[in-house]
Amino acid sequence: MTDRKGLLAMIRYLKKGASETEKLEADRKVRQTVEAILDDITARGDAAVRELSAKFDKWQPESFRLSDTEIQRLIDSLPAQVIEDIKFAQAQIRRFAEVQKSALRDVEVETLPGVTLGHRNIPVASVGCYVPGGRYPMVASAHMSVLTAKVAGVKRVAACTPPLNGVPPAATVAAMSLAGADEIYLLGGIQAVAAMALGTASIPAVDMLVGPGNAFVAEAKRQLFGRVGIDLLAGPTETLIIADDTADAEMCATDLLGQAEHGPTSPAVLLTTSAKIANGIEAEIDRQLTHLPTADVAGTAWRDQGQVILCETDEEMVAEADRIASEHVQVLTREPRWFLQRMTNYGSLFLGKETNVAYGDKVIGTNHTLPTKRAARYTGGLWVGKFLKTVTYQEVSSEASAMIGEYCSRLCAIENFAAHKEQADLRVRRYGGKNA
C-alpha cells in the first residue's frame, strides 16, 4: 500500500488520547494567560517579575541572581559522586557538540572571475537558558543548553531555574556553573523567560532564548519570538514506541511510563505490529503503576494522552510514525536500522532495545531539547549550530562589477525598481562597462 487512505484501512487505534478540539481549547487558555503576563512584565518590569515569583514559586529574595559565593556554597553541599556524575554527563555532551561544531565551516568561493562570495558562522552574542524545575529539578537541561552554547562560542550565557519548594536546587545550580553559565538566576516559569527576553532593571536582556519547559513556557517563547530568537517550541515531552513481535510488553510499558512521568499532558504512544503487545499493554502498565513512585503523574498522562495503534506491516508503522512526528522515537524491533533508513519525522531516534530515551535525556551526549507538537516535520532539536548565525558576504572586483552591473540593471528594470537599477548603473559607468 502506498497511499495514506490505504494505510488507514489497516491501522487500528485501540486507544486514543485527547481530541484535537480538547487540545486546541487547552492551547487557547494557555495562550491567553501568557499574553496577559507578558503584557504585565513589559509594563512593570522587575515589580511584575517579583510578584509572579512570589505567587507561583513563593520566592522573593533580595536578588534573583546568585552570587559566586552562593553558587560555590551550593556546589560544596553536594556529595562528590553527584559532582562526578554531572561532570561525566557534561563530558559526553561537550564531546558530541564539539564534533557537531567541527562539521560546520566557513566558506569562500570565487563564483565568477572577480566575484567572491562566502559565509561565516558567528555565535549569538547572548543567550538565556531556561532550565525547568517545579516537579523535578531538571539538572540535565543545564548541560544541554548552557554547555552547548558555550561550545558554540556564546560570550554571555544567562541561566534561570526555579527554586524547589522554596530552596535553591543545588544540583541544577552546580550543573549550570560547571557548564559555564555567566549569570545564574533563581527564577522560574513565564516570568523567567520574559525577564531574560525583555530585560528588566536587574536582568539584562538576551538575544536568544533556549530550553524546554511546560506549556506556559513554550507559549511564552512563541509569543516572544521576533523580539528575541528561540531554539524551538519544546513543550510537554512526547514519546513513541515502535515495537514488533521481538519486543515485550514489560519493556514497552516501562519506556512509555518513563516519559509519561514528565507531566500529565505528556503523550505516550505505542505503535506495534504485535497484537499480543497491543492487547496486553494496558494490563502491564496498570501493574507497573502499582509500584511506580510517580504513578500519579504517569498514570494521568497515560489515561488522558496515551495511545495504542496496531499496524499490519513495518511500512505502515513508518508511515504512521512519520505522521505523528514524535519528539522521541524508540525502535524495539528486529532490525532497528531499517527504520533509521526510512523514517524522516522525529526529534531523536533510539535504535534497539539496549538504548532508551532516558539515556538521551540525561547522559549519552545527544541534546534532549527536541521538537514537539509535530514540529519534527520541519526542524531538528537544539544543537551547537542553533547558537551560530550563518551570515554571508560579497566582494567584487571593478571588472566584475561592471559585468554584473549590466545584468542587475536589466533585472531591476523588469521589476520597476528604479533606485535599485541606479545602484547597478552607477557601477557600470564608473568601472568600465561597455556602455561607459
C-alpha positions as CSV (number, residue, x, y, z in Angstrom):
1,M,0.0,0.0,0.0
2,T,1.4,3.4,-0.9
3,D,-1.3,6.0,-0.1
4,R,-2.5,7.3,3.3
5,K,-6.1,6.1,2.7
6,G,-5.0,2.6,2.1
7,L,-2.8,2.6,5.2
8,L,-5.6,3.9,7.3
9,A,-7.7,1.0,6.4
10,M,-5.2,-1.4,8.0
11,I,-4.2,0.8,11.0
12,R,-6.4,0.3,14.1
13,Y,-6.4,2.8,17.0
14,L,-7.1,0.7,20.1
15,K,-6.7,3.6,22.5
16,K,-6.9,7.3,21.6
17,G,-5.6,10.3,23.6
18,A,-7.2,13.7,23.9
19,S,-9.1,15.0,20.9
20,E,-7.9,17.8,18.7
21,T,-10.7,20.0,20.0
22,E,-9.6,19.5,23.6
23,K,-6.0,20.2,22.7
24,L,-7.0,23.4,20.9
25,E,-9.1,24.6,23.8
26,A,-6.2,23.9,26.2
27,D,-3.8,25.8,23.9
28,R,-6.2,28.8,23.8
29,K,-6.3,29.1,27.6
30,V,-2.6,28.9,27.8
31,R,-2.1,31.5,25.1
32,Q,-4.4,34.0,26.9
33,T,-2.7,33.5,30.2
34,V,0.7,34.0,28.8
35,E,-0.2,37.1,26.8
36,A,-1.6,38.8,29.9
37,I,1.6,38.0,31.9
38,L,3.9,39.2,29.2
39,D,2.0,42.5,28.9
40,D,2.3,43.0,32.7
41,I,6.1,42.3,32.7
42,T,6.6,44.6,29.7
43,A,4.8,47.4,31.6
44,R,6.1,46.9,35.1
45,G,9.4,45.0,34.8
46,D,11.0,43.8,38.0
47,A,7.9,44.6,40.1
48,A,5.8,42.2,38.0
49,V,8.5,39.6,37.9
50,R,8.8,39.7,41.7
51,E,5.0,39.4,42.2
52,L,4.8,36.5,39.8
53,S,7.7,34.7,41.5
54,A,6.0,35.1,44.9
55,K,2.7,33.9,43.5
56,F,3.9,30.8,41.7
57,D,7.1,29.8,43.5
58,K,6.7,31.6,46.8
59,W,10.1,33.0,46.2
60,Q,11.0,36.7,46.5
61,P,14.7,37.1,47.6
62,E,16.5,40.4,47.7
63,S,18.2,39.4,44.4
64,F,17.2,36.7,42.0
65,R,20.8,36.4,40.8
66,L,23.0,34.1,42.8
67,S,26.4,35.4,43.8
68,D,29.6,33.5,43.2
69,T,29.7,32.7,46.9
70,E,26.2,31.3,47.0
71,I,26.9,29.2,43.9
72,Q,30.0,27.7,45.4
73,R,28.2,27.0,48.7
74,L,25.5,25.0,46.8
75,I,28.2,23.1,44.9
76,D,30.0,22.3,48.1
77,S,26.8,21.0,49.6
78,L,26.6,18.1,47.1
79,P,28.1,14.7,47.5
80,A,31.3,14.1,45.5
81,Q,29.5,11.4,43.5
82,V,26.9,13.9,42.3
83,I,29.6,16.3,41.0
84,E,31.4,13.4,39.4
85,D,28.3,12.2,37.6
86,I,27.5,15.7,36.4
87,K,31.0,16.1,35.0
88,F,30.7,12.7,33.3
89,A,27.5,13.7,31.6
90,Q,28.9,17.1,30.6
91,A,31.9,15.4,29.1
92,Q,29.7,13.3,26.8
93,I,27.6,16.3,25.8
94,R,30.7,18.5,25.2
95,R,32.3,15.8,23.1
96,F,29.4,15.4,20.7
97,A,28.8,19.2,20.5
98,E,32.4,19.7,19.5
99,V,32.1,17.1,16.8
100,Q,29.0,18.7,15.5
101,K,30.7,22.1,15.5
102,S,33.6,20.7,13.6
103,A,31.2,19.8,10.8
104,L,30.4,23.4,10.3
105,R,32.9,25.6,8.5
106,D,33.2,29.0,7.0
107,V,33.3,29.0,3.2
108,E,34.6,31.4,0.5
109,V,34.4,30.8,-3.2
110,E,35.1,32.7,-6.4
111,T,31.9,32.0,-8.4
112,L,33.0,34.1,-11.4
113,P,36.3,35.9,-12.1
114,G,36.4,38.7,-9.6
115,V,33.2,37.7,-7.7
116,T,34.0,36.4,-4.2
117,L,31.1,35.0,-2.0
118,G,31.3,33.5,1.4
119,H,29.7,32.8,4.7
120,R,30.8,32.9,8.3
121,N,29.4,31.1,11.3
122,I,29.2,33.7,14.1
123,P,28.0,32.8,17.6
124,V,25.0,34.7,19.0
125,A,26.3,37.3,21.5
126,S,24.0,36.5,24.5
127,V,21.7,33.6,25.3
128,G,19.1,33.0,28.0
129,C,18.9,29.3,29.0
130,Y,15.7,28.2,30.8
131,V,16.2,25.0,33.0
132,P,12.9,23.7,34.2
133,G,12.2,22.8,37.8
134,G,8.9,22.5,39.5
135,R,8.0,18.9,40.0
136,Y,11.5,17.7,39.0
137,P,14.9,19.6,39.2
138,M,16.0,19.2,35.5
139,V,19.7,19.0,36.1
140,A,20.4,17.7,32.6
141,S,18.8,20.7,30.9
142,A,21.7,22.8,32.2
143,H,24.1,20.7,30.2
144,M,22.0,20.7,27.1
145,S,21.6,24.5,26.8
146,V,24.4,26.2,28.8
147,L,27.2,23.8,27.8
148,T,26.2,23.6,24.1
149,A,26.0,27.4,23.9
150,K,29.5,27.7,25.4
151,V,30.9,25.2,22.9
152,A,29.4,27.3,20.1
153,G,31.3,30.3,21.4
154,V,28.4,32.4,23.0
155,K,30.1,35.0,25.2
156,R,27.3,35.7,27.7
157,V,25.0,32.9,28.9
158,A,22.4,33.7,31.5
159,A,20.5,30.7,33.1
160,C,17.3,30.6,35.0
161,T,15.8,27.8,37.1
162,P,13.0,28.0,39.7
163,P,13.5,27.2,43.4
164,L,12.3,23.8,44.5
165,N,9.9,24.2,47.4
166,G,11.5,27.5,48.3
167,V,15.0,26.1,48.2
168,P,17.7,26.5,45.5
169,P,18.2,23.3,43.6
170,A,21.8,22.7,44.4
171,A,22.5,20.0,41.7
172,T,20.9,22.2,39.0
173,V,22.9,25.2,40.0
174,A,26.1,23.2,40.1
175,A,25.4,21.9,36.6
176,M,24.8,25.4,35.3
177,S,28.0,26.7,36.9
178,L,30.1,23.7,35.7
179,A,28.7,24.1,32.2
180,G,29.9,27.7,32.1
181,A,26.9,29.9,32.9
182,D,28.0,33.6,33.3
183,E,24.8,34.5,35.3
184,I,22.5,32.2,37.3
185,Y,19.1,33.4,38.5
186,L,16.6,31.6,40.7
187,L,13.5,32.4,38.7
188,G,11.0,30.2,37.0
189,G,8.2,30.0,34.5
190,I,6.9,32.7,32.2
191,Q,8.4,35.4,34.4
192,A,11.9,33.9,33.9
193,V,11.8,33.7,30.1
194,A,10.1,37.1,29.8
195,A,12.7,38.8,32.1
196,M,15.6,37.4,30.0
197,A,13.9,38.2,26.7
198,L,12.6,41.7,27.5
199,G,15.2,42.7,30.1
200,T,14.4,44.4,33.4
201,A,16.4,46.8,35.7
202,S,18.1,43.8,37.3
203,I,18.3,41.3,34.4
204,P,19.9,42.5,31.2
205,A,18.1,41.3,28.0
206,V,19.5,38.5,25.9
207,D,19.4,37.9,22.1
208,M,18.1,34.4,22.2
209,L,16.0,32.1,24.4
210,V,16.6,28.3,24.6
211,G,15.5,25.4,26.7
212,P,12.5,23.2,27.3
213,G,9.6,23.9,29.7
214,N,5.9,23.3,30.3
215,A,3.1,24.5,28.0
216,F,3.2,28.0,29.5
217,V,7.0,28.4,29.0
218,A,6.7,27.1,25.4
219,E,3.9,29.5,24.7
220,A,5.9,32.4,26.2
221,K,8.8,31.6,23.9
222,R,6.4,31.5,21.0
223,Q,5.0,34.9,21.8
224,L,8.4,36.4,22.5
225,F,9.9,35.1,19.2
226,G,10.8,38.0,17.0
227,R,11.8,40.2,19.9
228,V,14.4,37.5,20.5
229,G,15.4,34.3,18.7
230,I,14.4,31.0,20.1
231,D,15.7,27.5,19.6
232,L,12.3,25.7,19.0
233,L,9.0,25.2,20.7
234,A,9.8,22.4,23.1
235,G,6.6,21.7,25.1
236,P,5.5,18.7,27.1
237,T,7.6,15.6,26.5
238,E,6.4,13.1,23.8
239,T,7.4,9.5,23.3
240,L,6.6,6.9,20.6
241,I,7.5,3.3,20.9
242,I,7.7,1.2,17.7
243,A,7.6,-2.5,18.5
244,D,7.3,-5.7,16.6
245,D,6.9,-9.3,17.9
246,T,10.5,-9.4,19.1
247,A,9.7,-6.8,21.8
248,D,7.8,-7.5,25.0
249,A,5.1,-5.6,27.0
250,E,7.3,-5.1,30.1
251,M,9.9,-3.1,28.2
252,C,7.3,-1.2,26.1
253,A,5.3,-0.2,29.3
254,T,8.5,0.7,31.1
255,D,9.6,3.0,28.3
256,L,6.2,4.6,27.9
257,L,5.9,5.4,31.6
258,G,9.5,6.6,31.6
259,Q,8.4,9.6,29.6
260,A,4.8,9.9,30.8
261,E,6.1,10.8,34.2
262,H,7.3,14.1,32.9
263,G,3.8,15.5,33.3
264,P,0.1,14.8,32.9
265,T,-0.1,16.3,29.4
266,S,2.8,14.2,28.0
267,P,1.7,12.0,25.1
268,A,2.9,8.4,25.1
269,V,2.2,6.3,22.0
270,L,2.6,2.5,21.3
271,L,2.9,1.7,17.6
272,T,3.1,-2.0,17.0
273,T,2.5,-4.9,14.6
274,S,2.1,-7.3,17.6
275,A,-1.5,-7.9,18.6
276,K,-0.2,-9.6,21.7
277,I,1.6,-6.5,22.9
278,A,-1.2,-4.2,21.8
279,N,-3.8,-6.2,23.7
280,G,-1.6,-6.7,26.8
281,I,-0.1,-3.2,27.2
282,E,-2.9,-1.8,29.4
283,A,-2.6,-4.7,32.0
284,E,1.2,-4.3,32.1
285,I,1.0,-0.5,32.5
286,D,-1.5,-1.0,35.3
287,R,0.8,-3.5,37.0
288,Q,3.8,-1.1,36.8
289,L,1.8,1.8,38.1
290,T,1.1,-0.1,41.3
291,H,4.7,0.4,42.4
292,L,5.9,3.4,40.4
293,P,6.6,6.4,42.7
294,T,5.5,8.8,40.1
295,A,2.3,6.9,39.2
296,D,0.0,9.8,39.9
297,V,1.6,11.8,37.1
298,A,2.5,9.0,34.7
299,G,-0.9,7.3,35.2
300,T,-2.8,10.5,34.4
301,A,-0.7,11.1,31.3
302,W,-1.3,7.5,30.1
303,R,-5.0,7.8,30.8
304,D,-5.5,11.1,29.0
305,Q,-2.8,11.2,26.4
306,G,-1.8,7.5,25.8
307,Q,-2.4,5.8,22.5
308,V,-2.2,2.2,21.3
309,I,-2.0,1.8,17.5
310,L,-2.0,-1.6,15.8
311,C,-0.5,-2.0,12.3
312,E,-0.1,-4.9,10.0
313,T,3.3,-4.1,8.5
314,D,6.6,-2.3,9.2
315,E,5.8,0.0,6.3
316,E,2.6,1.1,8.0
317,M,4.5,1.8,11.2
318,V,6.9,4.0,9.3
319,A,4.1,6.0,7.7
320,E,2.2,6.4,11.0
321,A,5.3,7.3,12.9
322,D,6.2,10.0,10.3
323,R,2.6,11.3,10.6
324,I,2.9,11.5,14.4
325,A,6.3,13.1,14.2
326,S,7.1,12.4,17.8
327,E,9.8,14.1,19.9
328,H,11.3,10.8,21.0
329,V,11.0,7.5,19.0
330,Q,12.3,4.2,20.4
331,V,12.6,1.4,17.9
332,L,12.2,-2.0,19.6
333,T,12.3,-4.2,16.5
334,R,14.4,-7.0,15.0
335,E,16.0,-4.5,12.5
336,P,16.1,-1.0,14.1
337,R,18.3,0.5,11.3
338,W,15.6,-0.4,8.8
339,F,13.6,2.4,10.4
340,L,16.6,4.7,10.6
341,Q,16.9,4.4,6.8
342,R,13.2,5.1,6.1
343,M,11.8,7.5,8.8
344,T,12.1,11.2,8.3
345,N,10.0,12.9,11.0
346,Y,11.3,12.6,14.6
347,G,13.2,14.6,17.2
348,S,15.6,11.9,18.1
349,L,15.7,8.2,17.3
350,F,16.7,5.5,19.8
351,L,17.6,2.3,18.0
352,G,17.3,-1.1,19.6
353,K,16.3,-2.5,23.0
354,E,19.7,-1.6,24.5
355,T,19.1,2.1,24.4
356,N,16.2,4.2,25.7
357,V,15.1,7.9,25.9
358,A,16.4,8.2,29.5
359,Y,20.0,7.8,28.1
360,G,19.3,10.7,25.7
361,D,17.6,12.8,28.4
362,K,20.4,12.6,30.9
363,V,23.8,11.4,29.8
364,I,24.6,9.8,26.4
365,G,25.7,13.1,24.6
366,T,22.9,14.0,22.2
367,N,20.8,17.0,23.1
368,H,17.4,16.4,24.8
369,T,15.8,19.7,23.8
370,L,13.7,18.4,20.9
371,P,10.7,19.4,18.8
372,T,7.2,18.6,20.0
373,K,3.7,19.0,18.6
374,R,4.7,17.6,15.2
375,A,7.4,20.3,14.7
376,A,9.8,17.4,13.8
377,R,8.3,17.7,10.3
378,Y,10.4,20.8,9.7
379,T,13.1,21.1,12.4
380,G,15.5,19.1,14.5
381,G,16.4,19.8,18.1
382,L,18.8,22.1,19.9
383,W,22.4,21.6,18.9
384,V,25.5,23.7,18.6
385,G,24.5,25.0,15.2
386,K,21.4,26.7,16.7
387,F,23.7,29.2,18.5
388,L,25.5,30.1,15.3
389,K,24.4,32.7,12.7
390,T,25.4,31.7,9.3
391,V,25.9,35.1,7.6
392,T,27.0,35.8,4.1
393,Y,29.4,38.4,2.5
394,Q,30.3,39.5,-1.0
395,E,33.3,41.1,-2.6
396,V,33.6,42.2,-6.3
397,S,36.4,43.5,-8.4
398,S,35.9,46.5,-10.6
399,E,35.8,44.5,-13.8
400,A,33.3,42.0,-12.4
401,S,31.2,44.9,-11.0
402,A,30.8,46.4,-14.5
403,M,29.8,43.0,-15.9
404,I,27.4,42.0,-13.1
405,G,26.0,45.5,-13.1
406,E,24.6,45.2,-16.6
407,Y,22.7,42.1,-15.7
408,C,21.5,43.6,-12.5
409,S,20.4,46.8,-14.3
410,R,18.2,44.9,-16.7
411,L,16.7,42.7,-13.9
412,C,15.9,45.7,-11.8
413,A,14.1,47.3,-14.8
414,I,11.9,44.2,-15.2
415,E,10.7,44.8,-11.6
416,N,10.4,48.6,-11.9
417,F,13.0,49.2,-9.1
418,A,14.5,52.5,-10.4
419,A,16.7,53.2,-7.5
420,H,18.0,49.6,-7.4
421,K,18.7,50.0,-11.1
422,E,20.7,53.2,-10.5
423,Q,22.9,51.4,-7.9
424,A,23.9,49.0,-10.7
425,D,24.2,51.7,-13.4
426,L,26.5,53.8,-11.3
427,R,28.9,50.9,-11.1
428,V,28.7,50.2,-14.8
429,R,29.5,53.9,-15.5
430,R,32.4,54.0,-13.1
431,Y,34.0,50.7,-13.6
432,G,34.2,50.4,-17.4
433,G,31.2,48.5,-18.7
434,K,30.7,48.5,-22.4
435,N,28.3,51.5,-22.1
436,A,30.7,53.6,-20.0
